[in-house]
């Protein structure tokens, strides 16, 4: 029994340690007596709007407080748990990374009012993992409580604006999303990663509104805006293109007329069919990153131009029947 109690005590102590880690940092500040700028390597234990509390060694029990007004800058060293999370994130293990980012966010949340802190940064990447796996409900819950004031990098703050279009996808508010995406895309000069997200979400809205041609243009824009840099989104945009093409009536007609005399290589449906073939080939070659092409689109591969049978003219198809009749008449003449 005593062993069990001792083990539980250690477990609770360990959990508390993870939940309240000290952050190693370098503080640049104005020394109050000499009024000269100085630098300290410290372990920050707490922070308020007016003071920062720190110790000078990891094991120290002594705490020193420094007024925020005297501090010029704080640089945080990357915590091991954040590095572990980023390694998982960059290897595209987003579910594993999400757990680690959450752990890091909790461990350093007492410092989330300092710019550049790793709690706020981990919280941002936790939301990004949700977006990457299209878990929009989880993203919405995290975004509702996220404090972005201390997030430093502009492209990360811009991503928070892009989350608005993802939320419209979550609620399937297609008309609102159409208007929002149209407005936001011209708001600023977006980087490729953000532009691809806006166009992809806009494509979903246009598809939901039955504007398939416009949807295809939007999905194609998402596909090319950030090609291969955002693998999950690029793949989703490519599959969305194939989905729209497959449902297109002109493409269905092109498939029906494939290899016949009535086929028109200049028809829009024929062109889209060949676009689908090219996209399927690209998926198998590199775009799919080893994932199999979904079975619902594999039939497109039958319609490569170099595999197309030569059409038989209608006249040629009717001629044998006519010749049979003529042969029968010629065969009767000698008997007469």
C-alpha positions in Angstrom: 0.0 0.0 0.0 2.8 2.4 0.9 4.5 1.6 -2.4 1.3 2.5 -4.2 1.0 5.8 -2.4 4.7 6.6 -3.1 4.2 5.8 -6.8 1.1 7.9 -7.0 3.0 10.8 -5.3 5.8 10.5 -7.8 3.4 10.4 -10.7 1.5 13.5 -9.5 4.8 15.3 -8.9 6.0 14.4 -12.4 2.7 15.7 -13.9 3.0 18.9 -12.0 6.5 19.4 -13.3 5.4 19.0 -16.9 2.4 21.4 -16.3 4.6 24.1 -14.8 8.0 24.2 -16.5 10.5 27.0 -16.1 11.6 28.7 -19.4 15.3 29.2 -20.1 15.8 32.6 -21.6 18.1 35.6 -22.1 16.9 38.9 -20.7 18.2 42.2 -21.9 17.5 44.9 -19.4 18.5 48.3 -17.9 20.4 47.8 -14.6 18.5 50.0 -12.1 21.6 51.4 -10.4 24.1 51.9 -13.2 21.4 52.5 -15.8 23.5 50.5 -18.2 22.2 47.7 -20.4 22.9 44.3 -19.2 22.2 40.7 -20.2 21.1 37.8 -18.0 20.7 34.1 -18.7 17.8 33.0 -16.5 15.0 30.5 -16.0 11.8 32.4 -15.9 9.3 31.0 -13.4 6.4 33.4 -13.7 5.3 36.7 -15.3 2.7 39.3 -14.7 1.9 42.5 -16.6 4.4 44.4 -14.4 7.1 42.0 -13.4 9.0 38.9 -14.5 10.1 36.4 -11.9 13.3 34.3 -12.5 16.1 32.2 -11.0 19.7 32.1 -12.2 20.2 28.4 -12.1 17.7 25.5 -12.8 18.0 24.2 -9.3 17.9 27.5 -7.4 15.2 28.1 -4.8 15.7 31.8 -4.8 13.5 34.0 -7.0 14.3 37.5 -8.3 11.7 39.9 -9.7 12.4 42.4 -12.5 10.1 45.2 -13.6 8.8 44.8 -17.1 9.5 48.5 -17.7 13.2 47.8 -17.3 13.3 44.9 -19.7 14.3 45.7 -23.3 13.9 42.1 -24.7 13.4 38.5 -23.8 14.7 35.7 -25.9 13.4 32.2 -25.1 15.5 29.0 -25.8 13.5 26.3 -27.6 12.2 23.8 -25.0 12.9 20.1 -25.7 9.2 19.3 -25.7 8.6 21.9 -28.5 11.5 20.5 -30.5 10.0 17.0 -30.2 6.6 18.4 -31.3 8.1 20.2 -34.3 10.0 17.0 -35.4 6.7 15.1 -35.4 5.0 18.0 -37.2 7.6 18.2 -39.9 7.5 14.4 -40.4 3.7 14.9 -40.9 2.7 12.9 -37.8 0.1 15.6 -37.0 -1.8 13.6 -34.4 1.4 12.9 -32.4 2.5 16.5 -32.8 -0.8 17.8 -31.6 -0.4 16.0 -28.3 3.1 17.3 -27.8 2.2 20.9 -28.7 -0.7 20.7 -26.2 1.8 19.5 -23.5 4.2 22.4 -24.3 1.3 24.9 -24.3 0.3 23.8 -20.8 3.8 23.6 -19.4 4.6 27.2 -20.2 1.2 28.9 -20.1 2.2 31.0 -17.0 4.4 33.0 -19.4 1.9 33.5 -22.2 1.8 37.2 -21.7 5.5 37.6 -22.9 6.1 38.0 -26.6 7.8 35.0 -28.2 6.8 32.6 -25.4 6.6 28.9 -26.4 3.1 28.4 -24.9 1.5 30.8 -27.4 3.6 29.4 -30.2 2.8 25.8 -29.3 -0.9 26.7 -29.1 -0.7 28.1 -32.7 0.9 24.9 -34.0 -1.7 22.8 -32.1 -4.3 24.6 -34.2 -2.3 24.0 -37.3 -2.2 20.3 -36.7 -6.0 20.3 -36.5 -6.2 22.2 -39.8 -3.8 19.8 -41.4 -5.9 16.8 -40.6 -9.1 18.7 -41.3 -10.4 18.4 -37.8 -12.3 21.7 -38.0 -14.4 21.1 -34.8 -11.2 20.8 -32.7 -9.7 23.8 -34.5 -12.8 25.9 -33.6 -12.7 25.0 -29.9 -9.0 25.8 -29.7 -9.4 29.1 -31.6 -12.2 30.2 -29.3 -9.8 30.3 -26.3 -6.5 31.2 -28.1 -4.7 34.4 -26.9 -2.8 35.7 -29.9 -1.5 39.0 -28.5 2.0 37.6 -28.0 2.3 35.7 -31.3 5.2 37.4 -33.0 5.5 36.4 -36.6 3.4 38.1 -39.2 2.7 35.0 -41.3 1.3 33.2 -38.2 -0.9 36.1 -37.3 -2.2 36.1 -40.9 -3.0 32.4 -40.6 -5.4 33.3 -37.8 -7.3 35.5 -40.3 -7.5 32.6 -42.7 -9.1 30.4 -40.1 -12.3 32.4 -40.7 -12.8 30.7 -44.1 -12.2 27.3 -42.5 -14.8 28.0 -39.9 -17.3 28.7 -42.7 -16.3 25.3 -44.2 -17.0 23.8 -40.8 -20.5 25.2 -40.7 -21.1 24.6 -44.4 -22.2 28.2 -44.8 -21.5 28.2 -48.5 -23.0 31.6 -49.4 -21.2 33.3 -46.5 -18.0 31.5 -47.4 -18.3 32.6 -51.1 -18.6 36.3 -50.0 -15.9 36.0 -47.3 -13.4 34.3 -49.6 -14.0 36.8 -52.4 -13.5 39.7 -49.9 -10.5 38.3 -48.1 -8.4 37.2 -51.1 -7.9 40.8 -52.2 -7.4 42.1 -48.7 -3.6 41.7 -48.8 -0.7 40.1 -50.6 -1.1 36.5 -49.2 1.8 34.0 -49.3 1.2 30.9 -51.3 0.3 28.8 -48.3 -2.5 31.1 -47.2 -3.7 31.8 -50.8 -4.0 28.0 -51.4 -6.2 27.7 -48.3 -8.5 30.5 -49.3 -8.9 29.2 -52.8 -9.5 25.6 -51.6 -12.2 26.7 -49.2 -13.7 29.0 -51.8 -13.9 26.0 -54.2 -15.8 24.0 -51.6 -18.3 26.9 -51.3 -18.7 27.2 -55.1 -19.2 23.4 -55.4 -21.8 23.6 -52.6 -23.6 26.3 -54.5 -23.6 24.3 -57.7 -21.2 26.5 -59.6 -19.0 23.6 -60.7 -17.0 25.5 -63.3 -16.0 28.2 -60.9 -15.3 25.6 -58.2 -12.9 23.8 -60.6 -11.1 27.1 -61.2 -10.8 27.7 -57.5 -9.5 24.2 -56.7 -7.0 24.5 -59.6 -5.8 27.7 -58.1 -5.4 26.1 -54.7 -3.5 23.2 -56.4 -1.0 25.6 -58.0 -0.7 28.3 -55.4 1.4 26.2 -53.0 2.2 23.1 -54.9 3.8 20.3 -52.8 4.6 22.8 -49.9 1.3 22.1 -48.2 1.0 18.4 -49.2 -2.3 17.7 -47.5 -4.0 20.7 -49.0 -2.5 20.1 -52.5 -3.8 16.5 -52.4 -7.2 17.6 -51.2 -7.4 20.2 -54.0 -6.4 17.7 -56.6 -9.0 15.2 -55.5 -11.6 18.0 -55.4 -10.7 18.8 -59.1 -11.2 15.1 -60.0 -14.5 15.0 -58.1 -15.9 18.0 -60.0 -14.6 16.7 -63.3 -16.2 13.3 -62.7 -19.6 14.9 -62.1 -19.4 17.1 -65.2 -22.0 16.3 -67.8 -19.7 17.2 -70.7 -17.1 14.9 -69.4 -19.6 12.1 -69.2 -20.5 12.7 -72.8 -16.8 12.7 -73.8 -16.5 9.3 -72.0 -19.6 8.0 -73.8 -18.2 9.1 -77.2 -14.6 7.9 -76.5 -13.1 6.2 -79.6 -16.2 6.8 -81.7 -16.6 8.8 -84.9 -18.7 11.3 -83.0 -15.9 12.1 -80.6 -14.8 15.8 -80.6 -11.3 16.3 -79.3 -12.0 20.1 -79.2 -15.0 19.7 -76.9 -14.7 21.1 -73.3 -15.6 17.7 -71.9 -12.7 16.0 -73.8 -10.3 18.6 -72.5 -11.4 18.2 -68.9 -11.2 14.4 -69.3 -7.5 14.7 -70.4 -6.9 17.1 -67.5 -8.2 14.4 -65.2 -6.0 11.8 -66.8 -2.9 14.0 -66.3 -3.8 14.7 -62.7 -4.2 10.9 -62.0 -0.8 10.2 -63.6 0.7 13.0 -61.4 -0.9 11.5 -58.3 0.6 8.1 -59.0 4.0 9.6 -59.9 4.6 12.0 -57.0 1.5 14.0 -55.8 0.0 11.2 -53.8 3.3 10.6 -51.8 2.8 6.9 -52.0 -0.9 6.9 -51.3 -3.0 4.9 -53.8 -5.3 6.9 -56.2 -8.8 6.6 -54.8 -10.7 3.9 -56.6 -13.5 6.2 -57.7 -11.0 8.1 -59.9 -9.0 5.2 -61.3 -11.3 4.8 -64.2 -10.0 8.0 -65.7 -6.7 6.2 -66.5 -8.6 4.3 -69.3 -8.9 7.5 -71.3 -5.3 8.2 -72.2 -5.0 9.4 -75.7 -2.3 6.9 -76.6 -4.6 4.0 -75.6 -7.6 5.2 -77.6 -8.9 2.8 -80.3 -9.3 4.2 -83.8 -12.9 4.9 -84.6 -14.7 2.9 -87.3 -16.6 5.1 -89.8 -20.3 4.5 -89.9 -20.2 3.8 -93.7 -17.6 1.1 -93.1 -19.7 -0.4 -90.4 -22.7 -0.6 -92.7 -20.9 -1.8 -95.9 -20.6 -5.5 -95.0 -24.4 -5.9 -94.8 -24.9 -4.2 -98.2 -22.2 -6.3 -99.8 -23.8 -9.5 -98.4 -27.0 -8.6 -100.2 -25.2 -7.8 -103.5 -23.4 -11.2 -103.3 -26.7 -13.0 -102.9 -28.2 -11.4 -106.0 -25.1 -12.1 -108.0 -25.2 -15.7 -106.9 -28.7 -16.2 -108.3 -28.1 -14.9 -111.8 -26.1 -17.9 -113.1 -28.9 -20.2 -112.0 -31.4 -18.2 -114.0 
